Amino acid sequence: MLRAGGRGAAEKLAERDILYNMDELRRQLHYARMQFNQATEPELVDACVYEISALQARYDFYLRRARELEITQGQGGAARPTAKSGVY
């Protein structure tokens, strides 16, 4: 049940999950693009292209979901874990 003027706890959790996944996918895409730029063997170039494509598809999914729920970066609390969490 939603409180007037606010989002429910389940919605806030879903928002944080979406924002976290988007941040994580951005990092993974950055790393995959770095690997692509360094790849010299045709098989490795192909693998990087497929990985980038798959990551981009996942990112696009979360982006559509965020737009559907009208989520902005400032909602849902911290969008990413802190450096102390060891996730980086």
The first five atom37 places (N, CA, C, CB, O) and aatype in JSON, in Angstrom:
{
  "aatype": [12, 10, 1, 0, 7, 7, 1, 7, 0, 0, 6, 11, 10, 0, 6, 1, 3, 9, 10, 18, 2, 12, 3, 6, 10, 1, 1, 5, 10, 8, 18, 0, 1, 12, 5, 13, 2, 5, 0, 16, 6, 14, 6, 10, 19, 3, 0, 4, 19, 18, 6, 9, 15, 0, 10, 5, 0, 1, 18, 3, 13, 18, 10, 1, 1, 0, 1, 6, 10, 6, 9, 16, 5, 7, 5, 7, 7, 0, 0, 1, 14, 16, 0, 11, 15, 7, 19, 18],
  "atom_mask": [
    [1, 1, 1, 1, 1],
    [1, 1, 1, 1, 1],
    [1, 1, 1, 1, 1],
    [1, 1, 1, 1, 1],
    [1, 1, 1, 0, 1],
    [1, 1, 1, 0, 1],
    [1, 1, 1, 1, 1],
    [1, 1, 1, 0, 1],
    [1, 1, 1, 1, 1],
    [1, 1, 1, 1, 1],
    [1, 1, 1, 1, 1],
    [1, 1, 1, 1, 1],
    [1, 1, 1, 1, 1],
    [1, 1, 1, 1, 1],
    [1, 1, 1, 1, 1],
    [1, 1, 1, 1, 1],
    [1, 1, 1, 1, 1],
    [1, 1, 1, 1, 1],
    [1, 1, 1, 1, 1],
    [1, 1, 1, 1, 1],
    [1, 1, 1, 1, 1],
    [1, 1, 1, 1, 1],
    [1, 1, 1, 1, 1],
    [1, 1, 1, 1, 1],
    [1, 1, 1, 1, 1],
    [1, 1, 1, 1, 1],
    [1, 1, 1, 1, 1],
    [1, 1, 1, 1, 1],
    [1, 1, 1, 1, 1],
    [1, 1, 1, 1, 1],
    [1, 1, 1, 1, 1],
    [1, 1, 1, 1, 1],
    [1, 1, 1, 1, 1],
    [1, 1, 1, 1, 1],
    [1, 1, 1, 1, 1],
    [1, 1, 1, 1, 1],
    [1, 1, 1, 1, 1],
    [1, 1, 1, 1, 1],
    [1, 1, 1, 1, 1],
    [1, 1, 1, 1, 1],
    [1, 1, 1, 1, 1],
    [1, 1, 1, 1, 1],
    [1, 1, 1, 1, 1],
    [1, 1, 1, 1, 1],
    [1, 1, 1, 1, 1],
    [1, 1, 1, 1, 1],
    [1, 1, 1, 1, 1],
    [1, 1, 1, 1, 1],
    [1, 1, 1, 1, 1],
    [1, 1, 1, 1, 1],
    [1, 1, 1, 1, 1],
    [1, 1, 1, 1, 1],
    [1, 1, 1, 1, 1],
    [1, 1, 1, 1, 1],
    [1, 1, 1, 1, 1],
    [1, 1, 1, 1, 1],
    [1, 1, 1, 1, 1],
    [1, 1, 1, 1, 1],
    [1, 1, 1, 1, 1],
    [1, 1, 1, 1, 1],
    [1, 1, 1, 1, 1],
    [1, 1, 1, 1, 1],
    [1, 1, 1, 1, 1],
    [1, 1, 1, 1, 1],
    [1, 1, 1, 1, 1],
    [1, 1, 1, 1, 1],
    [1, 1, 1, 1, 1],
    [1, 1, 1, 1, 1],
    [1, 1, 1, 1, 1],
    [1, 1, 1, 1, 1],
    [1, 1, 1, 1, 1],
    [1, 1, 1, 1, 1],
    [1, 1, 1, 1, 1],
    [1, 1, 1, 0, 1],
    [1, 1, 1, 1, 1],
    [1, 1, 1, 0, 1],
    [1, 1, 1, 0, 1],
    [1, 1, 1, 1, 1],
    [1, 1, 1, 1, 1],
    [1, 1, 1, 1, 1],
    [1, 1, 1, 1, 1],
    [1, 1, 1, 1, 1],
    [1, 1, 1, 1, 1],
    [1, 1, 1, 1, 1],
    [1, 1, 1, 1, 1],
    [1, 1, 1, 0, 1],
    [1, 1, 1, 1, 1],
    [1, 1, 1, 1, 1]
  ],
  "atom_positions": [
    [[0.83, -1.16, 0.0], [0.0, 0.0, 0.0], [0.89, 1.24, 0.0], [-0.95, -0.01, 1.21], [1.81, 1.35, 0.81]],
    [[0.63, 2.16, -0.89], [1.42, 3.37, -1.0], [0.92, 4.44, -0.06], [1.4, 3.88, -2.42], [-0.29, 4.62, 0.13]],
    [[1.87, 5.14, 0.53], [1.51, 6.28, 1.34], [1.29, 7.48, 0.45], [2.6, 6.57, 2.39], [1.91, 7.59, -0.61]],
    [[0.42, 8.36, 0.85], [0.14, 9.55, 0.05], [1.41, 10.38, -0.09], [-0.99, 10.4, 0.69], [2.09, 10.66, 0.9]],
    [[1.73, 10.76, -1.31], [2.87, 11.62, -1.56], [4.21, 10.92, -1.52], [0.0, 0.0, 0.0], [5.23, 11.59, -1.66]],
    [[4.26, 9.62, -1.34], [5.54, 8.92, -1.27], [5.48, 7.58, -1.96], [0.0, 0.0, 0.0], [4.43, 7.12, -2.4]],
    [[6.62, 6.98, -2.05], [6.7, 5.66, -2.66], [6.8, 4.62, -1.56], [7.92, 5.55, -3.63], [7.35, 4.87, -0.48]],
    [[6.26, 3.45, -1.84], [6.33, 2.37, -0.88], [7.72, 1.79, -0.79], [0.0, 0.0, 0.0], [8.57, 2.03, -1.65]],
    [[7.97, 1.01, 0.25], [9.29, 0.42, 0.48], [9.68, -0.51, -0.67], [9.3, -0.35, 1.8], [10.85, -0.53, -1.07]],
    [[8.73, -1.27, -1.19], [9.05, -2.18, -2.29], [9.44, -1.42, -3.55], [7.85, -3.1, -2.58], [10.34, -1.83, -4.28]],
    [[8.77, -0.3, -3.81], [9.12, 0.51, -4.97], [10.49, 1.14, -4.81], [8.07, 1.6, -5.21], [11.26, 1.2, -5.77]],
    [[10.81, 1.6, -3.61], [12.12, 2.19, -3.36], [13.21, 1.15, -3.55], [12.19, 2.79, -1.95], [14.27, 1.45, -4.1]],
    [[12.97, -0.06, -3.09], [13.94, -1.14, -3.27], [14.13, -1.45, -4.75], [13.49, -2.4, -2.5], [15.26, -1.66, -5.2]],
    [[13.04, -1.5, -5.5], [13.12, -1.76, -6.94], [13.89, -0.63, -7.63], [11.71, -1.9, -7.55], [14.67, -0.89, -8.55]],
    [[13.67, 0.6, -7.22], [14.38, 1.74, -7.79], [15.87, 1.62, -7.55], [13.86, 3.05, -7.21], [16.68, 1.81, -8.46]],
    [[16.24, 1.3, -6.31], [17.67, 1.16, -5.97], [18.29, 0.04, -6.78], [17.85, 0.89, -4.47], [19.43, 0.16, -7.24]],
    [[17.56, -1.05, -6.95], [18.06, -2.19, -7.71], [18.3, -1.8, -9.16], [17.07, -3.37, -7.62], [19.33, -2.15, -9.74]],
    [[17.37, -1.09, -9.74], [17.51, -0.66, -11.14], [18.69, 0.28, -11.28], [16.22, 0.03, -11.62], [19.51, 0.12, -12.19]],
    [[18.81, 1.27, -10.4], [19.91, 2.22, -10.48], [21.26, 1.54, -10.26], [19.72, 3.33, -9.46], [22.24, 1.85, -10.93]],
    [[21.3, 0.62, -9.31], [22.55, -0.11, -9.05], [22.95, -0.92, -10.28], [22.39, -1.04, -7.83], [24.11, -0.9, -10.69]],
    [[21.99, -1.64, -10.87], [22.29, -2.45, -12.05], [22.75, -1.58, -13.22], [21.06, -3.26, -12.46], [23.65, -1.97, -13.96]],
    [[22.14, -0.42, -13.38], [22.56, 0.48, -14.46], [23.99, 0.95, -14.23], [21.61, 1.68, -14.56], [24.79, 1.0, -15.17]],
    [[24.33, 1.31, -13.0], [25.7, 1.72, -12.7], [26.69, 0.59, -12.96], [25.81, 2.19, -11.25], [27.75, 0.79, -13.55]],
    [[26.33, -0.59, -12.51], [27.21, -1.76, -12.71], [27.39, -2.06, -14.2], [26.63, -2.99, -11.98], [28.5, -2.36, -14.64]],
    [[26.33, -1.98, -14.95], [26.42, -2.23, -16.39], [27.25, -1.17, -17.09], [25.03, -2.29, -17.01], [27.97, -1.48, -18.05]],
    [[27.18, 0.07, -16.65], [28.03, 1.13, -17.22], [29.51, 0.79, -17.0], [27.7, 2.51, -16.6], [30.33, 0.95, -17.9]],
    [[29.84, 0.32, -15.8], [31.23, -0.07, -15.51], [31.65, -1.25, -16.39], [31.39, -0.44, -14.02], [32.75, -1.26, -16.95]],
    [[30.78, -2.24, -16.51], [31.09, -3.41, -17.33], [31.25, -3.03, -18.8], [30.01, -4.46, -17.18], [32.13, -3.56, -19.48]],
    [[30.41, -2.13, -19.28], [30.53, -1.66, -20.66], [31.85, -0.93, -20.88], [29.36, -0.74, -21.03], [32.51, -1.13, -21.91]],
    [[32.24, -0.11, -19.93], [33.51, 0.6, -20.04], [34.68, -0.4, -20.14], [33.71, 1.55, -18.82], [35.56, -0.27, -20.99]],
    [[34.67, -1.39, -19.27], [35.72, -2.41, -19.27], [35.71, -3.21, -20.57], [35.55, -3.35, -18.07], [36.77, -3.47, -21.15]],
    [[34.53, -3.6, -21.05], [34.42, -4.37, -22.29], [34.93, -3.56, -23.48], [32.96, -4.81, -22.53], [35.56, -4.11, -24.39]],
    [[34.65, -2.27, -23.48], [35.15, -1.41, -24.57], [36.66, -1.27, -24.51], [34.5, -0.01, -24.51], [37.33, -1.22, -25.55]],
    [[37.22, -1.22, -23.3], [38.68, -1.19, -23.17], [39.29, -2.47, -23.71], [39.08, -0.99, -21.69], [40.31, -2.44, -24.41]],
    [[38.67, -3.61, -23.4], [39.17, -4.89, -23.93], [39.08, -4.91, -25.45], [38.36, -6.07, -23.33], [40.0, -5.38, -26.12]],
    [[37.97, -4.41, -26.0], [37.81, -4.35, -27.45], [38.93, -3.53, -28.09], [36.44, -3.75, -27.81], [39.51, -3.94, -29.1]],
    [[39.24, -2.39, -27.49], [40.28, -1.52, -28.04], [41.66, -2.16, -28.0], [40.31, -0.22, -27.28], [42.54, -1.78, -28.77]],
    [[41.86, -3.13, -27.11], [43.16, -3.79, -26.99], [43.22, -5.13, -27.7], [43.49, -3.98, -25.54], [44.3, -5.7, -27.84]],
    [[42.1, -5.63, -28.16], [42.06, -6.95, -28.81], [42.75, -6.9, -30.17], [40.6, -7.44, -28.97], [42.57, -5.95, -30.94]],
    [[43.54, -7.93, -30.44], [44.25, -8.0, -31.72], [43.84, -9.21, -32.54], [45.73, -8.03, -31.48], [43.94, -9.19, -33.77]],
    [[43.39, -10.24, -31.89], [42.98, -11.46, -32.59], [41.52, -11.35, -33.02], [43.19, -12.71, -31.7], [40.68, -10.88, -32.25]],
    [[41.2, -11.79, -34.24], [39.81, -11.68, -34.73], [38.78, -12.34, -33.81], [39.71, -12.31, -36.1], [37.68, -11.81, -33.64]],
    [[39.14, -13.48, -33.21], [38.2, -14.16, -32.32], [37.92, -13.33, -31.07], [38.75, -15.54, -31.91], [36.79, -13.29, -30.58]],
    [[38.96, -12.67, -30.56], [38.78, -11.83, -29.37], [37.97, -10.58, -29.7], [40.13, -11.43, -28.78], [37.16, -10.13, -28.89]],
    [[38.18, -10.02, -30.88], [37.39, -8.86, -31.32], [35.92, -9.26, -31.39], [37.89, -8.33, -32.7], [35.05, -8.54, -30.91]],
    [[35.65, -10.43, -32.0], [34.27, -10.92, -32.09], [33.65, -11.11, -30.71], [34.22, -12.24, -32.87], [32.51, -10.72, -30.48]],
    [[34.41, -11.71, -29.79], [33.91, -11.95, -28.44], [33.58, -10.62, -27.75], [34.94, -12.75, -27.61], [32.57, -10.51, -27.06]],
    [[34.44, -9.63, -27.93], [34.19, -8.31, -27.32], [32.94, -7.67, -27.91], [35.41, -7.39, -27.53], [32.15, -7.05, -27.19]],
    [[32.76, -7.8, -29.21], [31.57, -7.23, -29.85], [30.31, -7.87, -29.29], [31.63, -7.42, -31.39], [29.34, -7.18, -28.98]],
    [[30.31, -9.19, -29.14], [29.15, -9.88, -28.59], [28.9, -9.48, -27.14], [29.33, -11.4, -28.69], [27.76, -9.28, -26.72]],
    [[29.99, -9.36, -26.36], [29.84, -8.98, -24.96], [29.28, -7.56, -24.84], [31.19, -9.08, -24.22], [28.39, -7.31, -24.03]],
    [[29.8, -6.64, -25.63], [29.31, -5.26, -25.6], [27.84, -5.22, -26.0], [30.14, -4.36, -26.53], [27.05, -4.49, -25.39]],
    [[27.48, -5.98, -27.01], [26.09, -6.02, -27.46], [25.17, -6.54, -26.37], [25.96, -6.89, -28.72], [24.09, -5.99, -26.14]],
    [[25.58, -7.61, -25.69], [24.76, -8.18, -24.62], [24.63, -7.21, -23.45], [25.35, -9.51, -24.14], [23.54, -7.03, -22.91]],
    [[25.73, -6.59, -23.06], [25.69, -5.62, -21.96], [24.81, -4.42, -22.32], [27.11, -5.14, -21.61], [24.06, -3.93, -21.48]],
    [[24.92, -3.96, -23.56], [24.11, -2.82, -23.99], [22.63, -3.17, -23.98], [24.54, -2.36, -25.39], [21.79, -2.33, -23.63]],
    [[22.29, -4.39, -24.37], [20.89, -4.83, -24.35], [20.36, -4.84, -22.92], [20.74, -6.23, -24.99], [19.23, -4.42, -22.67]],
    [[21.17, -5.32, -21.97], [20.75, -5.33, -20.57], [20.59, -3.91, -20.05], [21.76, -6.09, -19.71], [19.63, -3.61, -19.35]],
    [[21.53, -3.03, -20.41], [21.45, -1.64, -19.97], [20.19, -0.98, -20.53], [22.71, -0.86, -20.42], [19.49, -0.27, -19.82]],
    [[19.9, -1.23, -21.81], [18.7, -0.66, -22.44], [17.43, -1.14, -21.73], [18.65, -1.04, -23.92], [16.48, -0.38, -21.58]],
    [[17.42, -2.4, -21.3], [16.27, -2.93, -20.56], [16.04, -2.12, -19.28], [16.49, -4.43, -20.22], [14.93, -1.67, -19.02]],
    [[17.12, -1.94, -18.49], [16.98, -1.2, -17.23], [16.65, 0.27, -17.48], [18.26, -1.32, -16.42], [15.93, 0.88, -16.69]],
    [[17.18, 0.83, -18.55], [16.87, 2.22, -18.88], [15.38, 2.38, -19.2], [17.72, 2.7, -20.06], [14.74, 3.32, -18.73]],
    [[14.83, 1.45, -20.0], [13.39, 1.49, -20.29], [12.58, 1.35, -19.01], [13.0, 0.38, -21.29], [11.59, 2.05, -18.81]],
    [[13.0, 0.44, -18.16], [12.28, 0.21, -16.9], [12.33, 1.46, -16.02], [12.89, -1.0, -16.14], [11.32, 1.83, -15.41]],
    [[13.49, 2.1, -15.96], [13.62, 3.32, -15.16], [12.72, 4.41, -15.71], [15.08, 3.8, -15.14], [12.1, 5.15, -14.94]],
    [[12.64, 4.52, -17.0], [11.76, 5.54, -17.6], [10.3, 5.23, -17.33], [11.99, 5.63, -19.11], [9.51, 6.14, -17.06]],
    [[9.93, 3.94, -17.39], [8.54, 3.55, -17.11], [8.15, 3.92, -15.67], [8.35, 2.04, -17.33], [7.03, 4.37, -15.42]],
    [[9.08, 3.74, -14.75], [8.81, 4.03, -13.34], [9.15, 5.47, -12.97], [9.6, 3.08, -12.46], [9.02, 5.87, -11.82]],
    [[9.59, 6.24, -13.98], [9.95, 7.64, -13.78], [11.0, 7.8, -12.68], [8.72, 8.46, -13.44], [10.87, 8.65, -11.8]],
    [[12.01, 6.97, -12.75], [13.12, 6.99, -11.8], [14.17, 7.96, -12.3], [13.72, 5.57, -11.59], [14.54, 7.95, -13.48]],
    [[14.64, 8.79, -11.41], [15.77, 9.66, -11.73], [16.94, 9.26, -10.85], [15.41, 11.17, -11.53], [16.77, 8.56, -9.86]],
    [[18.12, 9.71, -11.21], [19.32, 9.31, -10.47], [19.25, 9.7, -9.01], [20.55, 9.94, -11.1], [19.85, 9.03, -8.17]],
    [[18.55, 10.76, -8.67], [18.46, 11.22, -7.3], [17.49, 10.44, -6.43], [0.0, 0.0, 0.0], [17.47, 10.63, -5.22]],
    [[16.68, 9.55, -7.02], [15.7, 8.79, -6.25], [16.29, 7.48, -5.77], [14.44, 8.53, -7.08], [17.29, 7.01, -6.31]],
    [[15.67, 6.9, -4.77], [16.03, 5.57, -4.32], [17.26, 5.51, -3.45], [0.0, 0.0, 0.0], [17.81, 4.42, -3.25]],
    [[17.72, 6.63, -2.93], [18.9, 6.6, -2.08], [20.15, 6.48, -2.92], [0.0, 0.0, 0.0], [20.18, 6.92, -4.07]],
    [[21.17, 5.89, -2.35], [22.45, 5.76, -3.06], [22.28, 4.84, -4.24], [23.56, 5.22, -2.12], [21.73, 3.74, -4.12]],
    [[22.74, 5.27, -5.38], [22.59, 4.49, -6.6], [23.67, 3.45, -6.73], [22.61, 5.4, -7.81], [23.54, 2.5, -7.51]],
    [[24.76, 3.61, -5.98], [25.84, 2.66, -6.09], [26.45, 2.42, -4.72], [26.91, 3.14, -7.08], [26.33, 3.27, -3.83]],
    [[27.1, 1.29, -4.55], [27.73, 1.02, -3.26], [28.93, 1.94, -3.07], [28.16, -0.46, -3.16], [29.46, 2.5, -4.03]],
    [[29.34, 2.08, -1.84], [30.51, 2.91, -1.57], [31.78, 2.12, -1.85], [30.49, 3.42, -0.11], [31.74, 0.89, -1.95]],
    [[32.88, 2.82, -1.97], [34.17, 2.15, -2.23], [34.53, 1.21, -1.09], [35.29, 3.2, -2.44], [35.24, 0.22, -1.3]],
    [[34.06, 1.5, 0.12], [34.37, 0.65, 1.27], [33.7, -0.72, 1.2], [33.95, 1.35, 2.55], [34.1, -1.65, 1.89]],
    [[32.66, -0.85, 0.34], [31.94, -2.12, 0.28], [32.73, -3.21, -0.44], [30.61, -1.91, -0.42], [32.38, -4.38, -0.36]],
    [[33.79, -2.82, -1.14], [34.6, -3.81, -1.84], [34.05, -4.2, -3.19], [0.0, 0.0, 0.0], [34.61, -5.09, -3.84]],
    [[32.98, -3.59, -3.64], [32.37, -3.94, -4.93], [33.21, -3.43, -6.08], [30.95, -3.39, -5.03], [33.28, -4.07, -7.13]],
    [[33.86, -2.28, -5.9], [34.67, -1.72, -6.96], [35.85, -2.6, -7.13], [35.1, -0.28, -6.68], [36.7, -2.35, -7.98]]
  ]
}
